[in-house]
């Protein structure tokens, strides 16, 4: 070997074959590691082992709920407006017993979520809504559960988690969508009376939503209930032609139990096979939801177009 060859060997000790072999090893390792990592993240840990708090935590951490709670507290100290409103509503007349299949002692409910780490860290908390900026939840501040694993899967967004929940010694009742709409129809008038400047809530959407949720919660807890079940997602009758029907988007009725006293609940185990199965079920749910949501928005666009057309015809008369 000449001097030039010796220098090249010293400066470039790896041969072309060695470089190719090394590249194959890196590529193969990545091909195995990346999907394995994604799969591991998706499957996650056993809920009962991952959770620091297996039961409920009723502490308010969000500022919006704290401010809303203060508005209600100040109003109650000032007069009996809220008390009179609740008494006049007389919610007990609308509450029915749970269906037999849900009133069994060992009934298991499910919570589908993308934010399982927050639950595992802080416990089952009714004051952790992620949608306050957009709207209040239909039955107020509570832990939203469902007896249907299929429904829970829609809220995992594939890599989220389905958490099994057991409820013990809780007083539960059932209402219909009509009852929810009756309560909602009366809320704006109540809020106008208890808030010094109602217009400020227009610019404080989170606080407005939190206030609505706490008042809805109070309606049922004052009646002595730990949770309320509804067998369909609530549809706004006035705007049903121009808003998506959640039951149609999910492809099934959004059966849900809203648990107000989360200390009556406990996170249960979910074995490896069930968690692995959740990945496929979650992916299927997302595809179905995308298809159904598209159909709903096409329906809304058609209804909007028809409404505009009718308005134009009416204006020319």
N, C-alpha and C positions, 0 to 999 in steps of 0.2 A: 504494500500500500504506500503510495507516495505521500509527501508532506501535506498536499492539498486534501487528500482523502482522510488523513489522520485528523486534520483541523475540523472537517465537516462532521466526523464521527464524534469529536469532543463537543462541538457546538450543538449538534443535532443528534443526540444519543438515540432517539426513537426512530425506528425504521418506519416506512410507509405502512407496512403490515401491522406493526404495533399500534400506530395511530388509528388505523381502521378498526382494529380489535377494540381499542379503548373507546372509540366513538360508538361502536355497537353496544358495548356494556352500558355506557351512559344512556343511550337511547332506550335500551331494554329496561333499565332500572326506572327511568322516568315513565315509561309506558305502564309499568306495574304500579309504581308509587303513587302517581297522580290519581288514577281512578280509585285506588285503594284508600287514599286519604279522603277523597270526596265521599266514598261509601261509608267510611268510618265516621265522618262528620255528620252525614245524613242519618245514620243509625243512632249515633249518640249513646248516651249512658242510660242505664236503668233509672227511670224517674225517681223511684223510692231511694236509690242510692245517691243520686245526684243532688237531691234536695236537702238544703240545710234546714228548712222548715217544712215538715210534712203536712202541717195544718195551716189554718188561716192566720193572717196578720192584718189587723184592722187599722193600722196606722196610715194616716194621710201623708204622703210624701210630696204630692204635686201642689204647687201654689194655687192653681185654679180651684181645686177642691177646698183648700183651706179658706180662701177668700169667700167661696160660695157658702161654706159652713158658717162663717161669721155673719154673713147677710141673714141667713135663716135664724141664727141665734139672736141677733139684734132685733129681728122682727118679732120673735116670740117674746122677748123681754118687753117690747114696746106695747104690743096688743095681741089680740087673739085671732088675727086675720088668717094665719095658716091653720090653726086649730079648727076654726069655723069652716074653712074650705074643705078640710079633710072630713069633718063630720057631715057636711052637706053632701059630699061625694058618696059617702057610705059604701065604701068599696066591698065590704063583706057580702053585700047582696049579689055581687057579680062573681064571687069566687066559688068554684066548684071543687069537688074532690078529684085527686089525681086518678088517671086511668089505672086499672088493677095491675097491669104489667109494670107500672112505675112505682107503685106503692109498696112493693115487696121490700122486706128488710134489707136484702143484699143487692139491691139494684145498683149497678155501676153506671156512672156517667162519664163523659169524655170532654176534654178541653183541647181543642186544636189551636196551636199557636206558633208564631215565628219567633217569639221572645221567651222561650222556655228558661233561658239562663236567669232572667229576672225573677221568675217564679221560684226557681230552685234557690235563689239567693235570698229573696225577701218573703217568700211564702205566698199563699193564695190570697191575693189582695183585691177587694172590690173597687178600689180607687186607682186603677192602673190602665184606664182607657187610652188607646193610641189614636182615637178619632175625635177628640175634643175640639180640635181646630175646625172640623168639618160639620159635626153634628153630635147630638146626645144619643146615647144608646136607648133603644125603645122602651126598656123596662127599668131604666135607671142604673145607678152605681151598684154593681154586683159582679159576681164571677159567672160568666156565661158558659154553660155546659150543655151537652146534648146526650140523649140516650143512644144516638146513632153514630157509630164509628164513621160511616160514610159522610155524614155532615161534618164531623170533626176534621176529616181529611182535607176538606176544601179550605180550611183556615191554616193549614201547615205550609202551603206554598212549596211543596215537595220536601225541602230540607228542614222544615219546622218539626214540631213534635206533637204527638197525640198523647196526652197525659190522662191516665185512668184516675177517676176520683170516686171515692166511696163517701156517702153521706149518711150520718147516723143521728138519730134523735132530733130530727129537724121537722118543724111544722111547715108543710108544703101545700100549696093550693094551685088551682089551674084557672086561667082566664082565657077569653077569646080576643081576637084582634079588635073587635068592636069596642070592647071595654078599654083597651089601650087608647084607641082613638077618642073615646069620650073623655078620658083623663087629659090627653094631649090638647084637646079642644079648649079645656078650661084653664090650662096652665098659663097662657099669655096674660090673661086678666089678673091672675094671682101675682105673677112676677111684676106686673105694672104697679101693684099695690105695695109690695114689700121692698122694691128697689127705689131709692131716692131719685135716681136719674136713669130710667130704663133705657134711654138712648145710648148711654155709655156702653151697654152690653153689645150694641151693634159693632163697636170697635174692639170689644173684648170677647171674641168668639169662644175662646176656651172657657172663660169664666161663666159665660151664658150657658154653655153646654153642661158644665159642671153643676150649675145651679139647678138646671132642669133635671139632671140625673139625681141629685140629692133630694129634690122634692118628690120625684117619682118613687124613689127608695123609701122615703118617709111615709108615703101613702100605705105601702104594704107592711112595713115594719111596725107602724103604729097600730095596724090591725092585728098584730101578733104573729105575722108570718116570717119564717126564716128564708123562704124562697118561693118563687112563682114560676109555674110552667105554662108555656104556650105552645100549641102544636103546629103553628105556622109562623113564618116571618111576617112582620107587620107591614102592610102596604098602605100608603097614604091615599085614601079614597079620592081626595081632591086632585092629586097630581099623578094618579096611577097611569094616565095616558102618556105622561111625559117623564116618568121615572122608572127605572128598572124594577121588575118584580123579583125580589131576592129568591123566592121559591123556584121561579123559572130559571134564574141564573144558576142555581145549584142543581137544578134538575130533580129536586125532591123538596118536600116541605122542610123548612128550617125549624125542626123541633128543638126547643131549647128550654132549659131550666136556668133561671137567674137566681143564684144563691146570694143572699144579702149577708147572712151570718156565715162567713167562710170558716169560722172555727168549728163548724159542724161537719167540715169536709176533711178528707185525708187523701194524700197522694199515694197511689198504689204502684206496685211493680208492673213492669211491662217487659217480657222476656225478649231475648235477642231475635228470635224468629218473628215475633210480632213487630218489633221495631224495623227489621229488615223488610218485612212485608209492607210497612207503612210507606216506604220509598216508592214502590210501584203503585200503590193505591193513591198516594199523593200526586204522582205524575199524571195518572189517569184522571183524577179529579180536576187538575189544572187544565187539561186539554178540554174536558167536558165544559168546564166553566167558561173558557175562552170562546167556545162555539156558542154556548147558550147566551153569553153576554152580548156577543155580536148580533144574534137574532133579536135580543131585546132592544139594542140600540137602533137596529134597522126599523123595528116597530115604532120606536119613539120618533125617529126621523120622519116616518110616514105620517104619524099622527100630527106632528108639528107642521108638516107641509100642508096637511088637510085643514088644520086650524087656521093657518095663514090665508089659505085660499078662501075659506068661508068668511073670514074677517074682511077680506078685500071685496067679496061679493056683497056683503052686508053694507059696507061703507059706500058702495055705488048706488044703493037703493035710495 
